[in-house]
């Protein structure tokens, strides 16, 4: 389980993103430090805009990095709990790197949870104070403060409440804002000073600062491990308080009177850990000096508009300078990634792999990393061997995803000193893939010396299929490879050479040959049936819309026998919602057929059937317009045109 988690595409992308943010956060914080050093301290609006831009970049950088990494199919589920019983004693233990990876993930999750609990604990405490320990102000004072709110052009209704459970005035809420005022302040502070302080709080409401502060706290919880996040966030909070100070002074309140009010509040307050906005936030002495000694610039100054662009430009400049300085190291890393040892550490990079292999990618990556083999080569081998079917079994007795022969499995277990191994474990996907990767790695070691990776994989694949001794004799010129091994070797070589392409001509030609041979051998599933809905674009009889039809509909009298077009094994046979009574047959080589809306079902899951065996009857179960069978053919999980499986007389709608 540790190996599966550590080699998950999603987990790799997530941890890589978090590690990349270490340098990204430093660059963004450095850019903000430079910009704040340039901007005058009296221009709180511009400085606040710069700090908010830096914080926004810190939020965007991990998201952009995560999607730039392209973790594959993070939404694809891997439901192996019901089909795999892991016996870790029979397989290699997780590597140190895998254990460290999972430990890093667990540590990050623990930190996020702890920070989130702290945040929500503060929110709950605030809610408790408002509901149980606060009351409305008297009508006269409320009317005076509401008049102040209207003077500040605040369109939303603001509630003013008092409480003995707080030390300083604070703003709570965004959609339904509340200004909480301590009873001690109401009884001791002169009216003008109180109005100036409340003007500061109302400024927070007008600027939607409570929402911004909440988003800041969430970002701090997710990126808690980076001190630069907290430094930038503190700059946002400090400049925000200065902006609200400027608003209070701009309303006509005397700066000295306002400064005295702040000083008195500081004497009353205790350390505030709740996610609310208080008048005493930021550095009090810095704020008082700024209020008394400087005149703030006019709102909407050019610096306020240019500050975000200045921050982003500085970030870009610092990033480019850093990349240029690290250019030589990057070249060395790229060279190292081209070596066989480094290839096992990367993700599967084949874009044309069919979706049938998606559930097995974590196993492929774990085994490739454990045995130092290219995961692309291992994925291609699995594709050719079993088409991603863990229950595949060849006529010669090879089983599982990597088609391991029982004798080969026993030999591998003996050489690896796996004393608890049993042949039944070869059918377990984790064991099967692990054994296949180990055996392939041995062949690469045997035939890959002084050869390029492509030739090494080609010869290793030939040995995997035809045996080590036969390939040694082939290289020595003493014997030729069998026709099967020659074809197998060519398939692996062709697909491996096209692993970086958008499409593989080798893979496409191979699947086309399999489809054609299967269609030529097939018998019609319903004799004398009429096609009432073709494959491809067709009109849905229920919605009237043109939709993709994954199969063909074969109409015939109810009770007409439906037979297997090819031999194989019953994968499932049961009622399936709108599909009615449904049967899925696995024919091997990645081919399966599906039958929907059957009347009776004559087979059971796991049953082996021959071509022409009855699997059910024509019916009208599920969401159906009349007696018929919906017939699909799927290749590697993708629907294909099934017209070749019915006789010519049946293909005319």
C-alpha positions as CSV (number, residue, x, y, z in Angstrom):
1,X,0.0,0.0,0.0
2,X,2.9,2.4,0.7
3,X,4.3,1.7,-2.7
4,X,0.9,2.3,-4.4
5,X,0.5,5.6,-2.6
6,X,4.0,6.8,-3.1
7,X,3.9,6.1,-6.8
8,X,0.5,7.5,-7.4
9,X,0.5,10.1,-10.1
10,X,-1.6,12.4,-8.0
11,X,0.6,12.1,-4.9
12,X,3.8,12.6,-7.0
13,X,2.3,15.7,-8.6
14,X,1.1,17.1,-5.2
15,X,4.5,16.6,-3.4
16,X,6.4,18.0,-6.4
17,X,4.2,21.0,-6.3
18,X,4.7,21.6,-2.6
19,X,8.5,21.2,-3.0
20,X,8.6,23.6,-6.0
21,X,6.7,26.2,-3.9
22,X,9.7,26.4,-1.6
23,X,11.7,28.4,-4.2
24,X,8.6,30.0,-5.7
25,X,7.6,31.4,-2.3
26,X,11.1,32.8,-1.7
27,X,11.1,34.5,-5.1
28,X,7.7,36.1,-4.6
29,X,8.5,37.3,-1.1
30,X,11.9,38.7,-2.3
31,X,10.0,40.5,-5.1
32,X,7.6,42.0,-2.6
33,X,10.4,43.1,-0.3
34,X,12.1,44.9,-3.2
35,X,8.8,46.7,-4.2
36,X,8.0,47.7,-0.6
37,X,11.5,49.1,-0.3
38,X,10.8,51.3,-3.3
39,X,7.3,52.4,-2.4
40,X,6.9,55.2,0.1
41,X,5.7,54.1,3.5
42,X,2.9,56.7,3.6
43,X,1.3,55.2,0.4
44,X,-0.6,52.4,2.2
45,X,-2.9,51.8,-0.7
46,X,-0.1,51.0,-3.2
47,X,1.8,48.9,-0.6
48,X,-1.4,47.0,0.2
49,X,-2.0,46.4,-3.5
50,X,1.6,45.1,-3.9
51,X,1.3,42.8,-0.9
52,X,-2.1,41.4,-2.1
53,X,-0.6,40.7,-5.5
54,X,2.2,38.8,-3.9
55,X,-0.2,36.7,-1.8
56,X,-2.3,36.1,-4.9
57,X,0.8,34.8,-6.8
58,X,1.5,32.5,-3.9
59,X,-2.0,31.1,-4.2
60,X,-1.7,30.7,-7.9
61,X,1.8,29.3,-8.1
62,X,1.0,25.8,-6.6
63,X,-2.2,25.5,-8.8
64,X,-0.3,26.3,-12.0
65,X,2.6,24.0,-11.0
66,X,0.3,21.1,-10.2
67,X,-1.5,21.3,-13.6
68,X,1.8,21.9,-15.4
69,X,3.2,18.7,-14.0
70,X,0.1,16.9,-15.6
71,X,-0.5,14.1,-13.1
72,X,-2.3,12.0,-15.7
73,X,-5.8,11.0,-14.6
74,X,-6.2,12.0,-11.0
75,X,-9.9,11.3,-11.2
76,X,-9.4,7.7,-12.2
77,X,-10.3,5.5,-9.3
78,X,-8.3,2.4,-8.4
79,X,-10.8,0.0,-6.9
80,X,-8.4,-2.8,-6.0
81,X,-9.5,-3.4,-2.4
82,X,-11.9,-6.1,-3.4
83,X,-9.7,-7.8,-5.9
84,X,-6.2,-7.7,-4.4
85,X,-5.1,-9.2,-1.1
86,X,-1.6,-7.9,-0.6
87,X,1.0,-10.2,0.9
88,X,3.9,-8.0,1.5
89,X,6.0,-10.9,2.7
90,X,5.9,-12.3,-0.9
91,X,7.0,-9.0,-2.5
92,X,9.8,-6.5,-2.0
93,X,9.4,-4.1,0.8
94,X,8.8,-0.4,0.0
95,X,12.0,1.5,-0.7
96,X,13.3,4.3,1.5
97,X,12.3,6.9,-1.0
98,X,8.7,5.5,-1.0
99,X,8.6,5.6,2.8
100,X,9.9,9.2,2.8
101,X,7.4,10.2,0.2
102,X,4.5,8.9,2.2
103,X,5.9,10.4,5.4
104,X,6.1,13.8,3.7
105,X,2.5,13.5,2.6
106,X,1.3,12.5,6.1
107,X,3.3,15.4,7.7
108,X,1.8,18.0,5.3
109,X,-1.7,16.6,5.8
110,X,-1.3,16.7,9.6
111,X,-0.1,20.3,9.4
112,X,-3.0,21.4,7.2
113,X,-5.5,19.7,9.6
114,X,-3.9,21.3,12.6
115,X,-4.0,24.8,11.1
116,X,-7.6,24.2,9.8
117,X,-8.7,23.2,13.3
118,X,-7.1,26.4,14.7
119,X,-8.9,28.5,12.1
120,X,-12.3,26.9,12.6
121,X,-11.8,26.9,16.4
122,X,-11.5,30.7,16.2
123,X,-14.5,31.0,14.0
124,X,-16.6,28.9,16.4
125,X,-15.4,31.0,19.3
126,X,-16.5,34.2,17.5
127,X,-19.9,32.6,16.7
128,X,-20.3,31.6,20.3
129,X,-19.6,35.1,21.6
130,X,-22.1,36.7,19.1
131,X,-24.8,34.2,19.9
132,X,-24.5,33.9,23.7
133,X,-22.3,36.8,25.0
134,X,-23.2,39.9,22.9
135,X,-26.2,42.3,22.8
136,X,-27.3,45.2,20.6
137,X,-26.3,48.8,21.5
138,X,-28.9,51.3,22.7
139,X,-30.9,53.0,20.1
140,X,-29.2,56.4,20.3
141,X,-25.7,55.1,19.9
142,X,-26.8,52.7,17.1
143,X,-28.4,55.5,15.2
144,X,-25.2,57.6,15.5
145,X,-23.0,54.7,14.2
146,X,-25.5,53.9,11.4
147,X,-25.3,57.5,10.3
148,X,-21.5,57.1,10.2
149,X,-21.8,54.0,8.0
150,X,-24.1,55.9,5.6
151,X,-21.5,58.7,5.5
152,X,-18.9,56.1,4.4
153,X,-21.2,54.9,1.6
154,X,-21.7,51.4,3.1
155,X,-24.8,50.0,1.4
156,X,-25.1,46.8,3.5
157,X,-26.8,46.8,6.8
158,X,-24.2,46.7,9.7
159,X,-25.2,45.5,13.1
160,X,-23.4,47.1,16.1
161,X,-23.2,44.9,19.2
162,X,-21.4,45.0,22.6
163,X,-19.8,42.3,24.7
164,X,-17.7,41.9,27.8
165,X,-15.9,38.9,26.2
166,X,-13.6,41.0,24.0
167,X,-11.0,43.6,24.7
168,X,-11.0,45.8,21.5
169,X,-13.5,46.6,18.7
170,X,-13.5,44.1,15.9
171,X,-15.4,43.4,12.6
172,X,-16.9,39.9,12.1
173,X,-18.7,38.6,8.9
174,X,-18.8,39.6,5.3
175,X,-22.4,39.2,3.9
176,X,-24.0,40.2,7.3
177,X,-21.2,42.2,9.0
178,X,-21.1,42.9,12.7
179,X,-19.0,45.4,14.6
180,X,-18.4,44.1,18.1
181,X,-17.5,46.7,20.7
182,X,-16.2,46.0,24.2
183,X,-18.3,47.3,27.0
184,X,-15.2,48.8,28.6
185,X,-14.6,50.9,25.5
186,X,-18.1,52.2,25.5
187,X,-17.9,53.2,29.1
188,X,-14.5,54.8,29.0
189,X,-13.8,56.3,25.5
190,X,-15.0,59.8,24.5
191,X,-17.5,59.9,21.7
192,X,-15.2,61.4,19.1
193,X,-12.5,58.8,19.8
194,X,-15.1,56.0,19.6
195,X,-16.4,57.3,16.3
196,X,-12.9,57.4,14.8
197,X,-12.3,53.8,16.0
198,X,-15.6,52.6,14.6
199,X,-14.8,54.4,11.3
200,X,-11.7,52.2,11.1
201,X,-13.8,49.1,11.6
202,X,-16.4,50.3,9.0
203,X,-13.6,50.8,6.5
204,X,-12.8,47.0,6.8
205,X,-16.4,46.3,5.9
206,X,-16.4,48.7,2.9
207,X,-13.2,47.0,1.6
208,X,-14.5,43.4,2.2
209,X,-11.4,42.8,4.4
210,X,-13.0,40.1,6.4
211,X,-13.4,37.8,3.4
212,X,-9.8,38.6,2.3
213,X,-8.5,37.8,5.8
214,X,-10.4,34.5,5.8
215,X,-8.9,33.5,2.4
216,X,-5.5,34.5,3.8
217,X,-6.0,32.2,6.8
218,X,-6.9,29.3,4.4
219,X,-3.8,29.9,2.3
220,X,-1.7,29.9,5.5
221,X,-3.2,26.6,6.5
222,X,-2.4,24.9,3.2
223,X,1.1,26.4,2.8
224,X,1.9,26.4,6.5
225,X,5.4,25.0,6.0
226,X,6.7,28.1,4.3
227,X,7.6,31.1,6.5
228,X,7.5,33.5,3.5
229,X,3.7,32.9,3.2
230,X,3.3,34.2,6.8
231,X,5.6,37.2,6.1
232,X,3.7,38.2,3.0
233,X,0.4,37.7,4.8
234,X,1.5,39.9,7.7
235,X,2.5,42.6,5.2
236,X,-1.1,42.4,3.8
237,X,-2.5,42.8,7.3
238,X,-0.2,45.6,8.3
239,X,-0.9,47.6,5.2
240,X,-4.6,46.9,5.5
241,X,-4.7,48.5,8.9
242,X,-2.8,51.5,7.6
243,X,-5.4,51.9,4.8
244,X,-8.2,51.9,7.3
245,X,-6.3,54.4,9.4
246,X,-6.1,56.7,6.4
247,X,-9.8,56.3,5.9
248,X,-10.6,57.3,9.5
249,X,-8.3,60.4,9.2
250,X,-9.7,61.3,5.8
251,X,-13.2,61.5,7.4
252,X,-12.0,64.5,9.4
253,X,-11.0,63.0,12.7
254,X,-8.0,64.7,14.3
255,X,-4.9,62.5,13.8
256,X,-3.7,63.1,17.4
257,X,-7.1,62.2,18.8
258,X,-7.2,59.0,16.7
259,X,-3.6,58.1,17.8
260,X,-4.6,58.5,21.5
261,X,-7.6,56.3,20.9
262,X,-5.4,53.6,19.4
263,X,-3.0,53.9,22.4
264,X,-5.9,53.4,24.9
265,X,-7.1,50.4,23.0
266,X,-3.6,48.8,23.1
267,X,-3.6,49.1,26.8
268,X,-6.9,47.2,27.0
269,X,-6.3,44.4,24.5
270,X,-4.9,40.8,25.0
271,X,-3.4,38.8,22.1
272,X,-6.2,38.2,19.6
273,X,-6.1,34.8,17.8
274,X,-9.6,34.9,16.4
275,X,-10.1,35.4,12.6
276,X,-11.6,38.8,13.1
277,X,-10.4,42.3,12.2
278,X,-9.5,44.5,15.1
279,X,-8.5,48.2,15.2
280,X,-5.3,47.2,17.1
281,X,-3.9,45.0,14.3
282,X,-0.4,45.6,12.9
283,X,2.5,47.4,14.6
284,X,0.9,50.0,16.8
285,X,3.9,52.3,17.2
286,X,4.5,52.3,13.4
287,X,0.9,53.1,12.8
288,X,0.8,56.0,15.3
289,X,4.0,57.5,13.9
290,X,2.6,57.3,10.4
291,X,-0.7,58.8,11.4
292,X,0.9,61.8,13.2
293,X,3.9,62.4,11.0
294,X,2.7,61.9,7.4
295,X,-0.1,62.9,5.0
296,X,-1.5,60.0,3.0
297,X,-1.6,60.4,-0.8
298,X,-4.8,60.8,-2.6
299,X,-6.8,57.7,-3.2
300,X,-6.5,56.1,-6.7
301,X,-2.9,57.3,-7.1
302,X,-0.9,56.0,-10.0
303,X,1.4,54.0,-7.6
304,X,-1.7,52.0,-6.5
305,X,-2.4,50.9,-10.1
306,X,1.3,50.2,-10.9
307,X,2.2,48.3,-7.7
308,X,0.7,44.9,-8.8
309,X,2.5,45.1,-12.2
310,X,5.7,46.0,-10.4
311,X,5.5,43.0,-8.2
312,X,4.7,40.6,-11.1
313,X,7.5,42.1,-13.1
314,X,10.0,41.7,-10.3
315,X,8.9,38.0,-9.8
316,X,9.5,37.3,-13.5
317,X,12.9,39.0,-13.4
318,X,14.0,37.1,-10.3
319,X,12.8,33.8,-11.7
320,X,14.5,34.3,-15.1
321,X,17.7,35.3,-13.3
322,X,17.5,32.2,-11.1
323,X,16.9,29.9,-14.1
324,X,19.8,31.4,-15.9
325,X,22.1,30.9,-12.9
326,X,20.9,27.3,-12.6
327,X,21.2,26.6,-16.4
328,X,24.3,24.4,-16.1
329,X,22.8,22.4,-13.3
330,X,19.6,21.9,-15.3
331,X,21.7,20.5,-18.2
332,X,23.3,18.0,-15.9
333,X,19.9,16.9,-14.6
334,X,18.6,16.4,-18.1
335,X,21.6,14.3,-19.0
336,X,21.1,12.2,-15.9
337,X,17.4,11.7,-16.8
338,X,18.5,10.2,-20.1
339,X,20.4,7.4,-18.3
340,X,18.7,4.1,-17.6
341,X,19.0,4.5,-13.8
342,X,17.1,7.8,-13.8
343,X,14.4,6.6,-16.1
344,X,12.9,4.4,-13.5
345,X,12.2,7.5,-11.2
346,X,10.0,9.3,-13.7
347,X,6.3,8.9,-14.5
348,X,4.9,7.0,-17.4
349,X,5.2,9.3,-20.4
350,X,3.3,7.4,-23.1
351,X,0.4,9.5,-24.2
352,X,-1.2,6.9,-26.5
353,X,-1.5,4.2,-23.8
354,X,-5.1,2.9,-23.7
355,X,-7.2,3.6,-20.6
356,X,-7.2,-0.2,-19.6
357,X,-3.7,0.4,-18.1
358,X,-4.7,3.4,-16.0
359,X,-5.7,1.4,-12.9
360,X,-2.3,-0.4,-13.0
361,X,0.0,2.7,-13.4
362,X,0.8,2.9,-9.6
363,X,1.9,-0.7,-9.6
364,X,3.9,-0.2,-12.8
365,X,5.7,2.8,-11.3
366,X,6.3,1.1,-7.9
367,X,7.8,-2.0,-9.5
368,X,9.8,0.0,-12.1
369,X,11.3,2.1,-9.3
370,X,12.0,-0.9,-7.1
371,X,13.8,-2.8,-9.8
372,X,15.4,0.1,-11.7
373,X,13.6,-0.5,-15.0
374,X,12.0,2.1,-17.4
375,X,8.3,2.3,-16.5
376,X,7.5,3.0,-20.2
377,X,9.0,-0.4,-21.2
378,X,7.1,-2.2,-18.4
379,X,3.8,-0.6,-19.4
380,X,4.3,-1.6,-23.0
381,X,5.1,-5.2,-22.0
382,X,2.0,-5.3,-19.8
383,X,-0.1,-4.0,-22.7
384,X,1.2,-6.7,-25.1
385,X,1.1,-9.5,-22.5
386,X,-2.4,-9.1,-21.0
387,X,-4.0,-5.8,-22.2
388,X,-4.3,-4.8,-18.6
389,X,-6.4,-7.9,-17.7
390,X,-5.3,-9.2,-14.2
391,X,-7.2,-12.5,-14.9
392,X,-5.6,-13.2,-18.2
393,X,-4.4,-16.8,-18.7
394,X,-2.7,-18.2,-21.8
395,X,-3.2,-21.7,-23.1
396,X,0.4,-22.5,-22.0
397,X,-0.5,-21.6,-18.4
398,X,1.0,-18.0,-18.1
399,X,-1.1,-15.9,-15.7
400,X,-1.7,-12.3,-14.7
401,X,-0.9,-8.9,-16.0
402,X,2.7,-9.8,-16.9
403,X,1.8,-13.4,-18.0
404,X,4.3,-15.2,-15.6
405,X,4.6,-19.0,-16.1
406,X,4.3,-20.9,-12.8
407,X,7.8,-22.4,-13.1
408,X,9.2,-19.0,-13.8
409,X,7.4,-17.6,-10.8
410,X,8.9,-20.4,-8.6
411,X,12.3,-19.7,-10.0
412,X,12.1,-16.0,-9.3
413,X,10.8,-16.6,-5.7
414,X,13.7,-19.0,-5.1
415,X,16.4,-16.6,-6.4
416,X,14.9,-13.8,-4.3
417,X,14.6,-15.9,-1.2
418,X,10.9,-15.4,-0.9
419,X,10.1,-18.3,1.4
420,X,6.4,-17.6,1.8
421,X,5.7,-17.5,-1.9
422,X,2.9,-19.7,-3.3
423,X,1.7,-20.1,-6.9
424,X,-1.7,-18.6,-6.0
425,X,0.1,-15.3,-5.4
426,X,1.0,-15.0,-9.1
427,X,-2.6,-14.1,-9.7
428,X,-2.4,-11.1,-7.4
429,X,-1.6,-8.0,-9.5
430,X,1.0,-6.6,-7.2
431,X,3.0,-9.8,-7.0
432,X,2.6,-10.5,-10.7
433,X,3.8,-7.0,-11.8
434,X,6.7,-7.1,-9.3
435,X,7.9,-10.5,-10.6
436,X,7.5,-9.3,-14.2
437,X,9.5,-6.1,-13.5
438,X,12.2,-8.1,-11.7
439,X,12.5,-10.6,-14.5
440,X,12.6,-7.9,-17.2
441,X,15.3,-6.0,-15.2
442,X,17.4,-9.2,-15.2
443,X,17.1,-9.5,-18.9
444,X,18.1,-5.8,-19.4
445,X,21.2,-6.4,-17.2
446,X,22.0,-9.5,-19.2
447,X,21.7,-8.0,-22.7
448,X,21.9,-4.3,-22.1
449,X,25.7,-3.8,-21.7
450,X,27.3,-1.4,-24.2
451,X,23.9,-1.0,-25.9
452,X,21.6,2.0,-26.2
453,X,18.3,1.8,-24.1
454,X,16.1,0.9,-27.2
455,X,18.3,-2.1,-28.2
456,X,18.6,-3.2,-24.6
457,X,14.8,-3.2,-24.2
458,X,14.3,-5.0,-27.5
459,X,16.7,-7.9,-26.6
460,X,15.3,-8.0,-23.0
461,X,11.8,-8.4,-24.4
462,X,12.9,-11.2,-26.7
463,X,14.4,-13.0,-23.7
464,X,11.2,-12.3,-21.6
465,X,9.2,-14.1,-24.3
466,X,11.5,-16.7,-25.7
467,X,13.9,-17.4,-22.9
468,X,17.4,-16.2,-21.9
469,X,19.3,-19.1,-23.5
470,X,17.5,-18.8,-26.8
471,X,18.4,-15.1,-27.1
472,X,22.1,-15.8,-26.2
473,X,22.2,-18.4,-29.0
474,X,20.5,-15.9,-31.3
475,X,23.1,-13.2,-30.5
476,X,25.9,-15.8,-31.1
477,X,24.4,-16.7,-34.4
478,X,23.7,-20.3,-33.4
479,X,19.9,-20.2,-33.5
480,X,17.1,-18.1,-34.8
481,X,14.2,-16.8,-32.8
482,X,10.8,-18.3,-33.1
483,X,8.2,-16.6,-35.1
484,X,6.2,-15.6,-32.0
485,X,9.3,-14.2,-30.3
486,X,10.3,-12.3,-33.5
487,X,6.9,-10.7,-33.7
488,X,6.9,-10.0,-29.9
489,X,10.3,-8.4,-30.2
490,X,9.2,-6.2,-33.1
491,X,6.1,-5.1,-31.3
492,X,8.0,-4.0,-28.2
493,X,10.7,-2.3,-30.2
494,X,8.2,-0.4,-32.4
495,X,6.1,0.8,-29.5
496,X,9.1,1.7,-27.4
497,X,10.6,3.8,-30.2
498,X,7.3,5.6,-30.5
499,X,6.7,6.1,-26.7
500,X,7.2,9.9,-26.9
501,X,4.9,10.3,-29.9
502,X,1.2,11.3,-29.8
503,X,0.3,8.1,-31.6
504,X,1.9,4.8,-32.2
505,X,1.7,3.3,-35.7
506,X,3.0,0.0,-34.3
507,X,0.3,-0.2,-31.7
508,X,-2.4,0.9,-34.1
509,X,-1.4,-1.8,-36.7
510,X,-1.2,-4.5,-34.0
511,X,-4.7,-3.7,-32.7
512,X,-6.1,-3.6,-36.3
513,X,-4.7,-7.1,-37.0
514,X,-6.3,-8.4,-33.8
515,X,-9.7,-6.8,-34.7
516,X,-9.7,-8.2,-38.2
517,X,-8.8,-11.7,-37.2
518,X,-11.5,-11.7,-34.5
519,X,-14.2,-10.4,-36.8
520,X,-13.3,-13.0,-39.4
521,X,-13.7,-15.8,-36.9
522,X,-16.8,-14.5,-35.2
523,X,-20.3,-15.8,-35.6
524,X,-23.3,-13.4,-35.5
525,X,-24.7,-13.0,-32.0
526,X,-28.3,-13.0,-33.2
527,X,-29.1,-14.9,-36.4
528,X,-31.4,-13.0,-38.9
529,X,-31.5,-9.9,-36.7
530,X,-32.2,-6.5,-38.2
531,X,-30.0,-3.5,-37.2
532,X,-32.4,-0.8,-35.9
533,X,-29.7,1.6,-34.7
534,X,-26.2,1.8,-36.2
535,X,-22.8,2.4,-34.5
536,X,-21.7,6.0,-34.2
537,X,-23.9,9.1,-34.4
538,X,-27.5,8.2,-34.0
539,X,-30.8,9.7,-32.7
540,X,-31.6,8.8,-29.1
541,X,-35.2,7.5,-29.2
542,X,-35.9,8.9,-25.7
543,X,-34.3,12.4,-25.9
544,X,-34.5,12.9,-29.7
545,X,-30.9,14.2,-29.7
546,X,-28.0,13.0,-31.8
547,X,-25.6,11.1,-29.6
548,X,-22.7,8.7,-29.9
549,X,-24.0,5.1,-30.0
550,X,-21.3,2.8,-28.7
551,X,-22.7,-0.3,-30.4
552,X,-25.5,-1.5,-32.7
553,X,-29.1,-2.5,-31.8
554,X,-30.2,-5.9,-33.2
555,X,-34.0,-6.4,-33.3
556,X,-35.5,-9.9,-33.3
557,X,-38.5,-11.6,-31.7
558,X,-38.4,-11.9,-27.9
559,X,-36.9,-15.2,-26.8
560,X,-34.6,-15.6,-29.8
561,X,-31.3,-17.1,-28.7
562,X,-28.3,-14.8,-28.3
563,X,-24.9,-16.6,-28.7
564,X,-21.2,-15.7,-28.0
565,X,-19.5,-14.5,-31.2
566,X,-16.2,-15.8,-29.9
567,X,-14.9,-18.1,-27.2
568,X,-13.9,-16.6,-23.9
569,X,-15.0,-16.1,-20.3
570,X,-18.0,-14.4,-18.8
571,X,-16.8,-11.3,-17.0
572,X,-20.2,-10.2,-15.7
573,X,-23.9,-11.3,-16.0
574,X,-26.5,-9.3,-14.1
575,X,-29.2,-6.7,-14.2
576,X,-27.6,-3.3,-14.9
577,X,-30.1,-0.4,-14.5
578,X,-31.1,1.1,-17.8
579,X,-29.1,-1.5,-19.6
580,X,-31.4,-4.2,-18.3
581,X,-30.1,-7.7,-18.1
582,X,-26.5,-7.4,-19.4
583,X,-23.6,-9.8,-20.1
584,X,-20.0,-8.9,-20.7
585,X,-17.7,-11.5,-22.3
586,X,-13.9,-11.3,-22.2
587,X,-12.3,-12.9,-25.4
588,X,-8.7,-12.2,-24.5
589,X,-6.2,-10.0,-26.4
590,X,-8.0,-6.9,-25.0
591,X,-11.3,-7.7,-26.8
592,X,-14.6,-7.9,-25.0
593,X,-18.3,-7.9,-26.2
594,X,-21.3,-6.5,-24.3
595,X,-24.9,-7.4,-24.6
596,X,-27.7,-5.2,-23.1
597,X,-31.5,-5.6,-22.7
598,X,-31.4,-9.4,-22.7
599,X,-34.5,-11.3,-21.7
600,X,-33.1,-14.3,-20.0
601,X,-29.4,-14.7,-19.0
602,X,-28.0,-18.2,-19.5
603,X,-24.5,-17.8,-18.2
604,X,-22.8,-16.9,-14.9
605,X,-19.7,-14.8,-14.1
606,X,-16.4,-16.7,-14.5
607,X,-17.9,-19.3,-16.8
608,X,-15.8,-20.4,-19.8
609,X,-17.8,-20.4,-23.1
610,X,-17.1,-21.4,-26.7
611,X,-18.1,-19.6,-29.8
612,X,-21.8,-20.1,-30.5
613,X,-22.7,-21.0,-26.9
614,X,-26.0,-19.5,-25.8
615,X,-25.6,-16.6,-23.4
616,X,-29.3,-15.5,-23.2
617,X,-32.3,-14.4,-25.2
618,X,-33.5,-11.3,-27.0
619,X,-35.6,-9.2,-24.6
620,X,-36.7,-5.7,-23.7
621,X,-35.4,-5.2,-20.1
622,X,-34.1,-1.9,-18.8
623,X,-34.7,1.3,-20.8
624,X,-35.9,-0.2,-24.1
625,X,-38.2,0.6,-27.0
626,X,-38.9,-3.1,-27.8
627,X,-37.4,-6.6,-28.2
628,X,-33.8,-6.2,-29.2
629,X,-30.2,-6.6,-28.1
630,X,-27.7,-3.8,-27.8
631,X,-24.4,-5.3,-29.0
632,X,-20.9,-3.7,-28.4
633,X,-17.4,-4.7,-29.2
634,X,-14.6,-3.0,-27.1
635,X,-10.9,-3.1,-27.9
636,X,-8.7,-2.2,-24.9
637,X,-11.8,-0.6,-23.2
638,X,-12.6,1.6,-26.2
639,X,-15.8,0.9,-28.3
640,X,-15.2,0.0,-31.9
641,X,-17.6,-0.6,-34.8
642,X,-19.2,-4.1,-34.4
643,X,-20.6,-4.3,-37.9
644,X,-18.0,-6.9,-38.9
645,X,-19.4,-9.3,-36.3
646,X,-22.8,-9.6,-38.0
647,X,-23.7,-11.0,-41.4
648,X,-24.2,-8.8,-44.4
649,X,-27.9,-9.3,-44.4
650,X,-28.1,-7.9,-40.9
651,X,-26.2,-4.6,-41.4
652,X,-29.0,-2.7,-43.2
653,X,-31.0,-0.5,-40.8
